[in-house]
Every structure is written in C-alpha cells, then in structure tokens.
Amino acid sequence: MKALPIIAIAGVVALVVIVSSLFIVDEREEVIVTQFGQVRAVKTEPGLAFKLPFIQEVNRYDARIQSLDTAPLEVTPLDDRRLVVESFARWRISDVERFRLAVGQSGDAALRSGAQRLERIVTAETRGVLGTVASDAILSVDRVALMARIRDAAFAEAQSLGIDVIDVRIKSAELPEQNLAATFGRMQAERQREAEDERARGREAATRIRSQAERTAVEIVSSAVRDAEIIRGEADAERNRVFAEAFGQDPEFFAFYRSLTAYERSLQGENSTLVISPDSQFFEYLQNDTVQPRN
C-alpha cells in the first residue's frame, strides 16, 4: 500500500516530463530549440516534435509573409526637386537561425526588431536609387523599374538578416508641404502665360480673318458696282436707241408721249402744285384740242 503514492508520484513526474518534452510546430511558423542560449535544433516542418525537458526552450518565429510600411522619406532626385516618398515592403523569414542571430529575440518581439532593421535597409536603398534619376522618372511609368531596383538591392542586403524581401512598392511621391505653395504658384503663372499666348494668337487670327473678309467684301462690292455700271450703261444705250428709233418713226407722237410723262412725274403726290405761266410751252398739248404737227 505504501508503494501506491510513490507510483502515483512517479507517474505524475513522468507525465510532466513527457509533456515538457513534446511541442507542436504549427504550419504557419518555424521553431528553434535552444539549450542555454545555443541552437540545438531547427524545426520547419509542421507536426509533433521533441526536446529535452526543462533545459531546452522552444523559440517560435512566424513564417508567413509580413508587411512593412516605411515612414515618409524625403529624397532629392538629380534635378534637385525634393519629394516625400512613402513605400511599403513585403518580406518573410528565409533563414530562421540566421534571423535569430541577427535580432536576438523570438516571437512578436523578433518580428518588430526584424522590421526595424529591414526598414533601415529599404530606406537607404530607396534614397540611393531615387537619387540617381530625375523626379519625372519617379512620377511616371518608369517607377516600376525603380521599384524593382530597390527590391533587388534590399533583397541582397537583407540576406544577412535571414530575410527575403519579396516586393517593394512606392505608395506616394509628393512635394514637401513647404514647396507646394510655390509650385502651385509657378504652375498657375505658367498656365496664365499659356492662356495669354493662346488669346494673343486668337486675336492675331481674328484680325487676319477680319482683314481678309473686309478685303473680300470690298472686292465683291467693287465688282458688283462695276458690273452694275456696265449694265446701267448698256441699258441707257438701249433706251437711247429705242427713243431714237421711236423719234425717227413719229417725232410728233414721241414729243406728245414725252410731255405726258413729264406731266405724270411733275404731278405726283396728293398735294402737288405747279406755279407756271399758262402760256408756257409745258402746257402745249393741254391748250390745243387737237395735236398739230410741228414745223
């Protein structure tokens, strides 16, 4: 009977030892087993694993892709047009043992320390690459090639930390706040100058078109006046010919017709009045009952 407590105690101790010896490696992480601070094993495959109880420790590291948002960085391109650049990176632990040696920690603290080390690398490479090109290249489609250069340079530098840099992207590239007002003013002045140039060219074109139209109008009117004078002259000549022909056929009747025409024209209107001597030749055909031939 006295042996039962001993057996029970031994069983509990054995259970504690077994439990302390077992641990689970999650598929989303990698594990380093250390003994007195020295690396004894690296577990990268998910499943059940063993360690020496009490004297060995399990250090877990997240194996998933991590995101890093860098702080705003002021860069100076070749044209000295300063820009404030914000970027982000995607990274993961590629060599967990090297990563532990670099950061000296595990868990979330190791990720924070690794992100800080990586941010310094990405910042330095971003400043170095963007400083070799003009600002127009940073603000154009050439940015894709620049981001690839930054990623490759950061990848090579981060290998010493046991980190793979998967991607680096520039989120924004803007002018510093103190330069915005001056830049906007310069842009506004340039647009105003362009607008004034357009107005000047428009006024010049309008003057040219107006002058051309006026010249064309003068030519048309002159041509019309000339043609009208020609037609009028031809009509007068025809009229004189007809009158001459009529006069030649019957001079007395022609004189009578001309007198009637003169009466009609002189007595137009409602209150037409003529003050003329009764024996005037003007009333020759009104004074005689019959028309007498002229001598």
KEKE-3310 file (N, C-alpha, C; in steps of 0.2 Angstrom, whole numbers, plus 5000, padded with zeros to 4 digits):
npx = (5004:5010:5018:5010:5007:5020:5021:5011:5016:5028:5022:5015:5026:5033:5023:5023:5036:5035:5026:5033:5042:5037:5031:5022:5023:5017:5010:5011:5023:5040:5052:5064:5075:5083:5097:5103:5105:5111:5109:5100:5092:5082:5066:5056:5046:5029:5020:5022:5035:5050:5059:5073:5067:5064:5078:5079:5073:5059:5058:5048:5044:5036:5032:5025:5021:5026:5021:5027:5027:5035:5042:5038:5049:5061:5067:5080:5080:5090:5087:5086:5073:5065:5056:5043:5043:5033:5033:5030:5034:5035:5039:5048:5054:5068:5079:5079:5087:5098:5091:5088:5100:5103:5093:5091:5080:5064:5047:5034:5042:5054:5049:5046:5058:5066:5058:5061:5075:5075:5067:5077:5086:5078:5074:5087:5091:5080:5082:5095:5093:5083:5089:5097:5090:5079:5066:5055:5055:5052:5039:5032:5029:5040:5043:5040:5051:5061:5056:5058:5072:5075:5070:5078:5090:5088:5084:5096:5104:5097:5099:5108:5102:5094:5082:5070:5066:5052:5044:5044:5036:5031:5021:5017:5022:5026:5027:5036:5027:5031:5035:5024:5015:5023:5026:5013:5010:5019:5015:5002:5006:5012:5002:4993:5001:5002:4989:4987:4995:4988:4977:4982:4987:4974:4968:4976:4974:4960:4961:4967:4958:4947:4952:4955:4941:4936:4943:4939:4926:4926:4931:4921:4910:4915:4917:4903:4898:4905:4900:4887:4887:4891:4880:4870:4875:4874:4860:4856:4861:4853:4841:4842:4843:4831:4823:4828:4825:4811:4808:4812:4803:4790:4790:4781:4772:4781:4785:4774:4771:4782:4779:4767:4773:4781:4771:4765:4775:4778:4766:4764:4759:4748:4746:4751:4758:4759:4767:4766:4767:4753:4754:4765:4776:4776:4763:4758:4751:4740:4733:4728:4715:4717:4731:4743:4754:4772:4782)
npy = (4994:5006:5008:5013:5028:5032:5027:5034:5047:5045:5043:5055:5063:5057:5060:5074:5076:5070:5078:5090:5087:5087:5096:5106:5110:5123:5125:5138:5143:5143:5134:5136:5126:5129:5127:5133:5145:5142:5136:5121:5114:5115:5117:5116:5109:5106:5098:5086:5087:5084:5088:5091:5090:5104:5109:5113:5126:5132:5142:5152:5157:5167:5162:5167:5179:5195:5212:5228:5245:5259:5274:5291:5297:5309:5313:5317:5320:5319:5332:5340:5342:5341:5327:5319:5303:5288:5271:5254:5237:5219:5205:5190:5178:5169:5162:5155:5153:5161:5173:5173:5175:5188:5196:5192:5188:5182:5177:5189:5200:5198:5199:5213:5219:5214:5220:5233:5233:5230:5240:5251:5247:5246:5260:5266:5260:5265:5279:5279:5274:5282:5294:5294:5297:5308:5318:5317:5304:5297:5300:5294:5281:5274:5272:5259:5251:5257:5253:5239:5239:5244:5234:5223:5227:5229:5216:5209:5215:5212:5198:5195:5196:5185:5186:5187:5198:5201:5210:5228:5243:5259:5270:5283:5299:5314:5332:5341:5350:5363:5367:5366:5377:5386:5379:5377:5390:5393:5384:5390:5403:5399:5392:5403:5411:5403:5403:5417:5418:5410:5418:5429:5423:5420:5433:5438:5429:5432:5446:5444:5436:5445:5456:5449:5446:5459:5464:5455:5458:5471:5469:5462:5471:5481:5474:5471:5484:5489:5480:5483:5496:5494:5487:5496:5507:5500:5498:5511:5515:5506:5511:5524:5521:5515:5526:5535:5528:5527:5541:5544:5537:5543:5558:5568:5561:5555:5567:5571:5560:5561:5573:5569:5560:5569:5577:5568:5564:5577:5579:5571:5564:5569:5583:5590:5605:5616:5631:5641:5649:5651:5651:5644:5633:5621:5617:5614:5604:5603:5614:5614:5607:5598:5589:5597:5596:5599:5612)
npz = (5000:5003:4992:4982:4983:4979:4967:4960:4962:4954:4942:4939:4938:4928:4918:4917:4913:4900:4894:4895:4886:4874:4859:4848:4831:4822:4806:4801:4806:4811:4821:4833:4843:4858:4869:4884:4878:4866:4849:4846:4838:4823:4818:4805:4798:4800:4814:4827:4839:4848:4863:4875:4891:4902:4901:4888:4877:4868:4854:4844:4828:4816:4800:4790:4776:4779:4782:4779:4782:4778:4785:4780:4768:4763:4748:4736:4720:4704:4698:4708:4714:4727:4735:4744:4749:4751:4755:4754:4760:4757:4766:4772:4784:4779:4783:4797:4808:4806:4806:4820:4825:4821:4826:4839:4847:4850:4844:4843:4847:4840:4827:4826:4829:4818:4807:4810:4807:4794:4788:4789:4780:4768:4767:4765:4753:4745:4745:4739:4726:4720:4721:4709:4698:4688:4694:4686:4682:4693:4695:4684:4673:4673:4686:4690:4686:4694:4707:4706:4706:4718:4726:4723:4727:4741:4744:4742:4752:4764:4765:4774:4786:4786:4779:4767:4754:4747:4739:4735:4735:4730:4738:4737:4730:4733:4734:4746:4760:4762:4749:4741:4739:4732:4721:4716:4713:4703:4694:4691:4686:4675:4668:4666:4658:4646:4643:4640:4629:4620:4619:4613:4600:4596:4594:4584:4574:4572:4568:4556:4549:4549:4542:4529:4526:4525:4514:4505:4504:4500:4487:4481:4482:4474:4462:4460:4459:4447:4438:4439:4434:4421:4416:4418:4410:4397:4397:4397:4385:4377:4379:4374:4361:4358:4360:4351:4339:4340:4339:4327:4319:4322:4326:4331:4339:4348:4354:4360:4369:4378:4384:4391:4400:4407:4413:4421:4430:4436:4443:4454:4470:4484:4486:4475:4467:4454:4450:4436:4421:4411:4397:4395:4386:4391:4393:4381:4374:4382:4379:4366:4356:4347:4341:4333:4320:4321:4314)
capx = (5000:5014:5021:5005:5009:5026:5020:5007:5021:5032:5018:5014:5033:5034:5019:5026:5042:5033:5023:5038:5047:5033:5028:5019:5026:5012:5012:5012:5028:5046:5054:5071:5076:5089:5099:5107:5106:5114:5104:5101:5088:5078:5060:5052:5040:5023:5019:5024:5042:5053:5065:5074:5063:5067:5084:5079:5067:5056:5058:5044:5045:5031:5035:5021:5023:5025:5020:5031:5025:5040:5040:5039:5056:5062:5073:5082:5082:5095:5085:5085:5066:5064:5050:5042:5041:5031:5033:5029:5038:5033:5045:5047:5060:5070:5084:5076:5093:5102:5087:5088:5107:5103:5089:5092:5074:5059:5040:5032:5047:5058:5047:5047:5066:5067:5055:5065:5081:5073:5065:5083:5088:5073:5075:5093:5091:5076:5086:5101:5090:5079:5094:5101:5086:5076:5059:5050:5055:5049:5032:5030:5028:5047:5043:5040:5058:5064:5054:5062:5079:5075:5068:5084:5096:5086:5085:5103:5106:5093:5100:5112:5097:5090:5076:5069:5062:5048:5042:5044:5031:5031:5014:5016:5028:5023:5031:5035:5022:5033:5036:5018:5013:5027:5025:5006:5010:5023:5011:4997:5008:5014:4995:4991:5006:5000:4982:4988:4998:4983:4972:4986:4986:4967:4967:4980:4970:4954:4962:4969:4952:4943:4955:4953:4934:4934:4946:4935:4919:4927:4932:4915:4906:4918:4915:4896:4897:4907:4895:4880:4888:4891:4873:4867:4877:4871:4853:4855:4862:4847:4835:4843:4842:4824:4820:4830:4821:4804:4808:4813:4797:4785:4793:4776:4769:4786:4785:4767:4772:4787:4776:4763:4777:4783:4765:4764:4781:4778:4760:4764:4758:4741:4745:4756:4756:4764:4766:4769:4764:4748:4756:4771:4776:4775:4756:4756:4747:4734:4729:4725:4710:4720:4738:4746:4761:4776:4785)
capy = (5000:5012:5009:5017:5035:5033:5025:5039:5052:5044:5044:5062:5066:5055:5064:5081:5076:5069:5084:5095:5085:5087:5103:5106:5115:5125:5126:5145:5145:5139:5134:5134:5123:5131:5125:5138:5150:5139:5132:5114:5111:5120:5113:5119:5105:5106:5092:5085:5087:5083:5092:5089:5094:5109:5113:5116:5130:5132:5149:5152:5163:5167:5160:5170:5185:5201:5219:5234:5252:5264:5281:5296:5299:5315:5311:5323:5317:5323:5338:5344:5344:5336:5323:5315:5296:5283:5265:5248:5231:5213:5201:5184:5175:5164:5158:5157:5153:5167:5178:5174:5178:5195:5200:5190:5188:5177:5179:5196:5205:5197:5202:5220:5220:5212:5225:5239:5233:5230:5247:5255:5244:5249:5267:5268:5259:5270:5285:5278:5273:5288:5299:5293:5298:5314:5317:5315:5296:5294:5301:5292:5273:5272:5270:5251:5249:5259:5249:5233:5240:5245:5227:5219:5230:5227:5209:5207:5217:5208:5191:5194:5195:5179:5189:5188:5204:5199:5216:5235:5247:5266:5271:5290:5303:5321:5338:5344:5355:5370:5368:5365:5384:5389:5375:5379:5397:5393:5381:5394:5408:5396:5392:5410:5413:5399:5406:5424:5416:5407:5423:5433:5420:5421:5440:5439:5426:5436:5452:5442:5434:5451:5459:5446:5447:5466:5465:5451:5462:5477:5467:5459:5477:5484:5470:5472:5491:5489:5476:5487:5502:5492:5485:5503:5510:5496:5499:5518:5515:5503:5516:5530:5518:5514:5533:5537:5524:5530:5548:5543:5534:5548:5563:5572:5557:5555:5573:5570:5555:5564:5578:5566:5558:5575:5579:5562:5565:5583:5580:5565:5566:5571:5590:5593:5611:5619:5638:5641:5653:5647:5651:5641:5628:5615:5615:5615:5599:5604:5620:5613:5602:5593:5589:5600:5594:5604:5614)
capz = (5000:5004:4986:4978:4982:4976:4959:4958:4961:4948:4936:4938:4936:4921:4913:4917:4909:4894:4892:4894:4880:4867:4857:4841:4826:4818:4799:4800:4810:4812:4828:4835:4850:4861:4876:4887:4873:4860:4845:4846:4833:4819:4816:4800:4796:4805:4817:4834:4840:4855:4866:4882:4896:4907:4900:4882:4876:4861:4851:4838:4823:4811:4794:4785:4773:4783:4779:4782:4780:4780:4787:4775:4767:4759:4744:4732:4714:4701:4696:4715:4715:4733:4735:4750:4747:4756:4752:4759:4758:4759:4767:4776:4786:4775:4787:4804:4813:4804:4808:4827:4827:4819:4830:4846:4850:4846:4844:4841:4848:4834:4821:4827:4828:4811:4803:4811:4803:4786:4786:4788:4773:4762:4767:4762:4746:4741:4744:4734:4719:4718:4720:4703:4692:4689:4698:4681:4681:4699:4694:4678:4672:4675:4693:4691:4686:4700:4712:4705:4708:4726:4729:4722:4732:4748:4745:4743:4759:4769:4766:4780:4792:4786:4777:4759:4753:4741:4735:4737:4731:4732:4738:4735:4729:4733:4736:4753:4761:4761:4742:4737:4738:4727:4715:4713:4711:4697:4689:4689:4682:4668:4664:4664:4652:4640:4641:4636:4622:4616:4617:4608:4594:4593:4592:4578:4569:4571:4564:4549:4546:4548:4536:4523:4525:4523:4508:4500:4504:4495:4480:4479:4481:4468:4456:4459:4456:4441:4434:4438:4430:4414:4414:4418:4403:4392:4397:4394:4377:4373:4380:4369:4354:4357:4360:4344:4334:4340:4337:4319:4316:4323:4330:4334:4344:4353:4358:4364:4374:4382:4388:4396:4405:4411:4417:4427:4435:4440:4447:4459:4477:4485:4486:4471:4465:4450:4448:4430:4416:4407:4390:4394:4381:4395:4393:4374:4372:4386:4377:4360:4356:4343:4341:4327:4318:4322:4308)
cpx = (5004:5017:5016:5006:5015:5025:5016:5012:5025:5028:5017:5021:5034:5029:5021:5032:5040:5030:5028:5042:5043:5031:5026:5021:5020:5014:5013:5019:5034:5049:5061:5072:5083:5091:5105:5109:5109:5108:5105:5097:5084:5072:5056:5046:5035:5022:5022:5032:5044:5059:5067:5070:5067:5073:5084:5072:5065:5055:5054:5045:5040:5034:5030:5024:5021:5024:5024:5029:5031:5038:5041:5046:5057:5068:5074:5085:5088:5093:5084:5078:5064:5057:5050:5039:5039:5031:5031:5033:5034:5039:5043:5054:5062:5075:5082:5082:5097:5098:5087:5095:5107:5099:5089:5086:5070:5052:5039:5038:5053:5056:5047:5054:5068:5064:5059:5072:5080:5071:5071:5086:5084:5074:5081:5093:5086:5079:5092:5098:5087:5084:5098:5097:5083:5069:5054:5049:5051:5041:5029:5030:5035:5048:5043:5047:5062:5063:5058:5069:5080:5074:5074:5089:5094:5086:5092:5106:5103:5095:5105:5108:5093:5083:5076:5064:5058:5046:5043:5040:5032:5023:5012:5022:5026:5028:5030:5030:5025:5034:5029:5015:5017:5026:5018:5006:5014:5019:5005:5000:5010:5007:4993:4995:5003:4993:4983:4991:4993:4978:4976:4986:4979:4966:4970:4976:4963:4955:4964:4963:4948:4946:4954:4946:4933:4937:4942:4928:4920:4928:4925:4910:4909:4916:4907:4895:4899:4902:4889:4881:4888:4884:4869:4868:4874:4863:4851:4856:4856:4841:4836:4841:4835:4821:4822:4826:4814:4803:4808:4807:4791:4787:4787:4773:4774:4786:4779:4768:4777:4784:4771:4767:4780:4777:4765:4769:4780:4771:4759:4762:4751:4741:4751:4754:4761:4762:4770:4765:4759:4750:4762:4770:4775:4768:4753:4751:4740:4730:4726:4721:4713:4727:4740:4753:4766:4780:4792)
cpy = (5006:5013:5013:5024:5036:5032:5031:5045:5051:5045:5051:5065:5064:5059:5071:5081:5075:5075:5090:5094:5086:5094:5102:5112:5117:5126:5133:5147:5141:5139:5132:5132:5125:5128:5130:5143:5148:5135:5125:5111:5116:5115:5118:5116:5105:5099:5092:5084:5086:5087:5089:5093:5098:5113:5115:5120:5130:5140:5148:5158:5162:5167:5163:5176:5191:5207:5224:5240:5256:5271:5285:5298:5304:5313:5317:5320:5321:5330:5343:5346:5339:5333:5320:5308:5292:5277:5259:5242:5225:5208:5195:5182:5169:5159:5159:5157:5159:5173:5179:5177:5185:5199:5198:5189:5183:5180:5186:5201:5204:5200:5210:5222:5219:5218:5232:5239:5233:5237:5252:5253:5247:5256:5269:5266:5263:5276:5285:5278:5279:5294:5299:5295:5305:5313:5315:5307:5293:5295:5298:5284:5270:5270:5262:5249:5251:5255:5242:5234:5241:5238:5223:5221:5228:5220:5206:5209:5214:5201:5190:5193:5189:5181:5189:5194:5202:5205:5222:5239:5254:5268:5278:5294:5310:5326:5339:5349:5362:5372:5368:5372:5387:5386:5377:5386:5397:5390:5386:5400:5405:5395:5398:5413:5410:5402:5413:5423:5414:5413:5428:5430:5420:5428:5441:5435:5429:5442:5450:5440:5440:5455:5456:5446:5454:5467:5461:5455:5468:5475:5465:5466:5480:5481:5471:5479:5492:5486:5480:5493:5500:5490:5492:5506:5506:5497:5506:5518:5512:5508:5521:5527:5518:5521:5536:5534:5526:5537:5548:5541:5540:5553:5567:5567:5556:5561:5573:5565:5557:5569:5575:5563:5563:5577:5574:5563:5571:5584:5574:5568:5568:5579:5593:5600:5614:5627:5640:5646:5649:5647:5648:5635:5621:5612:5615:5610:5599:5609:5619:5607:5596:5594:5591:5598:5600:5605:5612)
cpz = (5000:4997:4981:4977:4978:4968:4956:4957:4955:4942:4934:4935:4929:4916:4912:4912:4901:4890:4891:4888:4874:4866:4850:4837:4822:4810:4797:4803:4809:4819:4829:4842:4853:4868:4879:4882:4866:4856:4844:4840:4830:4816:4811:4797:4801:4807:4824:4834:4847:4857:4873:4887:4901:4905:4892:4881:4869:4859:4844:4834:4818:4804:4788:4782:4778:4779:4783:4778:4782:4781:4781:4774:4762:4755:4739:4725:4710:4699:4703:4716:4721:4733:4742:4748:4752:4752:4757:4756:4760:4760:4772:4779:4782:4778:4794:4809:4812:4807:4816:4829:4826:4824:4838:4850:4847:4847:4841:4841:4842:4828:4821:4826:4821:4806:4804:4807:4796:4784:4785:4781:4767:4761:4763:4755:4742:4740:4739:4727:4717:4717:4713:4697:4694:4692:4693:4681:4687:4698:4688:4678:4674:4682:4694:4691:4692:4706:4712:4707:4715:4729:4729:4726:4739:4749:4746:4750:4765:4770:4772:4787:4792:4783:4769:4758:4746:4736:4739:4733:4734:4732:4736:4735:4728:4735:4743:4754:4760:4753:4738:4735:4732:4721:4712:4710:4704:4692:4686:4685:4675:4664:4662:4658:4646:4638:4637:4629:4617:4614:4612:4601:4591:4591:4585:4572:4567:4567:4557:4546:4544:4542:4529:4521:4522:4516:4503:4499:4499:4488:4477:4477:4475:4462:4454:4456:4449:4436:4433:4434:4422:4412:4414:4411:4397:4391:4395:4387:4374:4374:4375:4362:4353:4356:4353:4338:4334:4338:4329:4316:4316:4328:4334:4340:4350:4357:4363:4370:4380:4387:4393:4401:4410:4416:4423:4432:4439:4444:4452:4466:4477:4484:4481:4468:4460:4449:4442:4425:4412:4400:4389:4389:4385:4394:4386:4372:4376:4383:4371:4360:4352:4343:4334:4326:4319:4315:4309)
residu = (MET:LYS:ALA:LEU:PRO:ILE:ILE:ALA:ILE:ALA:GLY:VAL:VAL:ALA:LEU:VAL:VAL:ILE:VAL:SER:SER:LEU:PHE:ILE:VAL:ASP:GLU:ARG:GLU:GLU:VAL:ILE:VAL:THR:GLN:PHE:GLY:GLN:VAL:ARG:ALA:VAL:LYS:THR:GLU:PRO:GLY:LEU:ALA:PHE:LYS:LEU:PRO:PHE:ILE:GLN:GLU:VAL:ASN:ARG:TYR:ASP:ALA:ARG:ILE:GLN:SER:LEU:ASP:THR:ALA:PRO:LEU:GLU:VAL:THR:PRO:LEU:ASP:ASP:ARG:ARG:LEU:VAL:VAL:GLU:SER:PHE:ALA:ARG:TRP:ARG:ILE:SER:ASP:VAL:GLU:ARG:PHE:ARG:LEU:ALA:VAL:GLY:GLN:SER:GLY:ASP:ALA:ALA:LEU:ARG:SER:GLY:ALA:GLN:ARG:LEU:GLU:ARG:ILE:VAL:THR:ALA:GLU:THR:ARG:GLY:VAL:LEU:GLY:THR:VAL:ALA:SER:ASP:ALA:ILE:LEU:SER:VAL:ASP:ARG:VAL:ALA:LEU:MET:ALA:ARG:ILE:ARG:ASP:ALA:ALA:PHE:ALA:GLU:ALA:GLN:SER:LEU:GLY:ILE:ASP:VAL:ILE:ASP:VAL:ARG:ILE:LYS:SER:ALA:GLU:LEU:PRO:GLU:GLN:ASN:LEU:ALA:ALA:THR:PHE:GLY:ARG:MET:GLN:ALA:GLU:ARG:GLN:ARG:GLU:ALA:GLU:ASP:GLU:ARG:ALA:ARG:GLY:ARG:GLU:ALA:ALA:THR:ARG:ILE:ARG:SER:GLN:ALA:GLU:ARG:THR:ALA:VAL:GLU:ILE:VAL:SER:SER:ALA:VAL:ARG:ASP:ALA:GLU:ILE:ILE:ARG:GLY:GLU:ALA:ASP:ALA:GLU:ARG:ASN:ARG:VAL:PHE:ALA:GLU:ALA:PHE:GLY:GLN:ASP:PRO:GLU:PHE:PHE:ALA:PHE:TYR:ARG:SER:LEU:THR:ALA:TYR:GLU:ARG:SER:LEU:GLN:GLY:GLU:ASN:SER:THR:LEU:VAL:ILE:SER:PRO:ASP:SER:GLN:PHE:PHE:GLU:TYR:LEU:GLN:ASN:ASP:THR:VAL:GLN:PRO:ARG:ASN)
# end
